[in-house]
Amino acid sequence: MTYDAILIVSFGGPESKEEVIPFLENVLRGRNVPRERMLAVAEHYYHFDGKSPINQQTRELIAALKQELERNGPRLPIYWGNRNWHPVLPETLRKMKQAGIGRALAFVTSAYSSYSGCRQYREDIARAQNEAGSGAPEVDKLRVFFNHPGFIEATVERIREALQSVPSALRENVQIVYTAHSIPLSMANTGDYVTQLEEVRRLVSGALGQKNDALVYQSRSGAPGQRWLEPDILDYLREVKAQNLAPAVVLAPIGFISDHMEVLYDLDVEARQLCDSLSLPMARAKTVGVHPKFVAMIRELILERMDPAQPRRASGSLGLWPDICAEQCCPPPPRPLRPNTT
């Protein structure tokens, strides 16, 4: 298959205090999230002067991928469009159309299958194509990559670096606490999100020779009465201390590919403050970011989609995920009934 460009699709984030509320209103549009919760999340951004690191990290990923493609091919232009903030997808699709791009491969910055991490991005791309109008480029999404050796190996190396920062006397019994974004149970129960996370946990701990580990969730944002994946990271850290499960912990955010706001605030601020109050030594592993093995993985995904003869790699027992998602894959969760205000 011939492609004319690569499209990096990310979540997006504000880059000033003035952009925080419009950004969050855009993210939460149509969702049953109390405004009080939105304003509480806004404070997380204000803690960092209103600037989310995600856009800059996406720029760094694009720069690293550009170098990788220039060195090793294929030499394709790279475009960037976000789901929730500038540069938004419709703007990017219009630019690609004007540049004569007919077909592009999309790399979505989410390693796992879920409605919010896969199908919703495909819906966003389709909506942007409609807004760009006749002649908008066709866009094919690259497969999810949670079990690609490049992602696993880069994750292992990031956690190994964090383990080295744990005092040597505590390192033997340290617990790795893997974290991922919590999602509603109604969404988790119709997809493979948890299964994929558990596979990454197993593969990474196996490579590290680590038996003391746990998978927990962070960054819940839904309505109070809605059930979400648990345990919550903060609740779990209290349990580690109360039950003496480990003398120290390494937090490993395997559910994310960059150290964006939810990683910085939920782990480096909230979890750090809690661990300090509990006298529980804590280190935090970096996300894969621009790790060379991760960037090389993106190139592999591009090559395998362009040429069916290229080898396709996957670690573990779950095997290769398909290029094209099944029609019933990752359905949207049922929306909770809104209260009658009439």
N, C-alpha and C positions, 0 to 999 in steps of 0.2 A: 504493500500500500504506500502511495506517495503522499507525503505531508509537506506543507509549506512553512510551518511555524510550530513553536511550542507555546502553550498558554499555561502560565502558573496561576492557579486559582486559590485564593486564601480568604481568610475570614475578614481581615481588615481591622483597623482600630484608629482612635483619635490621635492627633498629634499636637493638641493644645487643649487647655482648659475649656475654651469656648466650644470645642467640638464634642466634648464628652456627652452632654445631654442629648444633642441631636443624634449622635452615634447610637447611644443606648436606646433612644426612642425608635430608631430604625431597626435595631436588633430585635426589640421586643414587640414590634408592631404585629397585632393580631394574636398575641399570646396573653394568657390570663395571669400576668405577673403584676402584683400590687406595685403602685408607684413608689411606696415606701422602700420596697426591695430594690427598685431601680436606683433610687437616690442613695441607698446604702452601697450599691456597687459603684456608683459614681465616686464615692469617697475613696475607693481603692485606686481609681485613676488619679484623683487629686493628690493622693499620697506621693505620686510620681509626677507632679506638676501637669497632670492631664495628658501625658504622652504615653501611649502604649508602645512597647518596643516591637510589636509584631511587624509593622510596616518596614522598619529598618532591617529587621532580621530577614524579611522576604527579599529586600533589595540585596542583602548579602548572599542569600541563597541563589538568586538570579545571577549575581556576579560570578559566584563559584561554578554554577552550571555552565555559564557562558564560556568560562575558561576551559572547563572539561570538554565541551563540545568543540571548541576551537582547536584543542590539542588532538582530540581523538575522533571527532566527527560524531554524528552528522552536523554539518554547519548550518543550523537553522536559526532564524531570528526568534527571540524570546519576548513574549508579551505577558502582561500582568494585569489581572482583574480580580477585584475583591467582591465578596458577597455583601458586605455591610458598609464599606466606606471607601473613599477615593484611593486609587482609581477603581471605580465600580465597573462591573462586568459590561453593562451596556455601552459605556464610553469606550472600553477596550475593544469590544466587538466592532464598533463603528470604525475605529482606527484601523483594525485589521482588514475590514471590508474596503476602506479607502486605499489601503496598501496593496490590494489585490490578492489577499490571502484567501485561498479557496478551501483549504482543509487544514485543521490544526489538531495536535495532540495535547490534551489537558492533563497536567499534573496537579492533583488536588492535595493540599497540605494536610491530609488526614489519612492515617495508616489503616484504619479499621472500617468495617461495615456497620452502618447504622443509618437511620433516616437522616439525622443531622450531619453525619460524617460522610455520606455518600449520595444517597438519592436526592437530598435537598440541594446539593451542589449541582447535580445534573439538571434539576428543575430550574435552578438559577441560570445555568448556561442556556437552557431552552428559552427562558423568559428574555434573556439578553439578546438572543438571536432574533426573537420576534420584534424586540424594540429596535434592533439595528435594521430590520426590514429586509426586503428582497436583496439577495446577493450576499447576505451575511455568511461568514465561513461555516462549513460543517466542523463540528468539534467532537472528537472521540476521547473519552476519558480513559486514562491508563488504569490498570487494575490496582486494587488495594494491595499493599505491600508489607503488611504486618509481619509476615514470616519470610520475607526475602532475606537471604543471608547478609546482604549489605546493611539492612536496617538492624538485624540482630547483632551482627559483629560490631557495628558502631555503638549500639546501646551497651553491649558488654564492655567495651573500652571506656565509655563514659562512666559507667558504674565502678569499674576497676580503679579509675582515677579518684573517684570519691572515697572508695574504701581506703586508699592510701592516706587520706586525711584524717581517718579515725585513729585515735591513740592505739599504738600497737598492743597494749595490754587488753584492749577491749575488742580488737579486730576479730579474734577467733570466734566469738559468740555474737557478733553484731547481726542485727536483722535487717534485711533489705525489705523496705516497704514500697512496693510498686503502687503508683497512683495513676488514675485515669479520670477523665471527666465523668461525673455521675450523669445518668440519663434516666428519664422516667421508666419505671418497670414496664409500663404498657409499650414502650419502644423497645426495651431490652428483650422482652419476651417474644418478639416477632422477628428477631435477627440473630446474628452470630457475634455480636459485639463482645459479650462476656467470654464466649468460647475462644475467640481470637486473643483476647487479653490474657486469658489463662495459658494459652499456648506460648505467648511471648514470655510470660513469667517462667514457664517450665524450661524453655529453651535458654533463656538468659541465665537463670539460676544454675542450670546444668552446666553451661559453659564456664561459669564461675566456681563450680563445685560448692555451691551454697545451698544448704538445706533449710536454714532458718529464714523464711520469707513470708510475705503476706501481700494480698492484693486489696487495695482500698480505693475509695472514691473521693473526689473533691469537687468544689465549684458548683454545687447544687444551686439552681436558680428558679425553680418552679414554685407554683402556688403551695402554701403550707400544707394543705390536705392531700396533695398528690404524693404517691409513693415513688421514691427514687432508689437507685442502687445504693446499697450500703455494704460495709460500714463506712462512715464518714472518717476522713483522715484524722480530725481532731479527737473524735471519740475513740478511735483506735489507739492513738498515741497515749491517751489516758489509761487505756487497758494494758498497753505494754508496760507502763510503769507500775500500775496497780498489781498486775499479776507477775511482774518480774520476768517478762518474756525475753528480754534482751538487755544487756548493759548499755547498748547504744544502737542507733538506727541510721540507716542510709535511705533517704527518700529518693526514689527513682521514678520520675514522671514519664513513664513509657507511653502514656496516652497522648502525648504531645510531641511535636517535632521541633519546636522552638521554645525558648525561654520567654514566653509572652506574659501578659499581665496576670493571668490566672496562676501561672507557675510562680511568678515573682511575689504576688501578694499572698496567695493561699499557702504557699510553702515557705518562701523566704521571710515573710513577715509573720503571718498568723501561726503557722506550725513552728517556726523558730521561737517565737515568743512563748508558746506553750511548752516546748521542750526545755527552754531555759527555766521556766517556772517549775517544771517537774524535775529539774536537775537530770535530764535525760540527754546525753550527748547526741548530737545530730549532725549529719553531713547531707548535702543535697547534690545528687548527680546532675550534670548538665544533660539537656536533651541532645539529640543527634545534631541539630543545627546544620553546620556546614562541614561536618566530619567528612573527610575524603571518601570513605567507604560508602557513606550515604549519598553523596553527590554522584559517585560512580554508579550507584544503584539506579538513580534516575535515568542516567544514560542507558543502562541496560534495559530498563523498561521501555524506553523510546525505541531502541534497536529491535527488541523482540516484537514490538507492534508493527514496525515498518517491514520486517522480514520474518515470515513464519519459520524460516529455517534456522533462525537464531536460537540458541539454547535458552530455556526458561528455568529459573532456579527458585526453589522454595525449600526452607528448612522444616524439619518436624513432620508430623503425621497428617496435617490437614491438607497438604498438597497445594496445587496452584489454584488461585481464585480466577474465575473467568474474566475475559476482557469485557464482555458485555453482560451486564447484570440481568438476571431473570426478571420477568415482568412483575412477579410478586415479591421481589427482593426488597428488604428494608422498607416496609410500608410505613406511611406516616402514622403516628399514634393517634388514637381517637381523642378529639379535643374535649376537655371537660366542659360540662354545661355551664354557661354563664348565668350568674344570678339574675333573676327578673327584677329590673329596676323601674318598671312602669308603675 
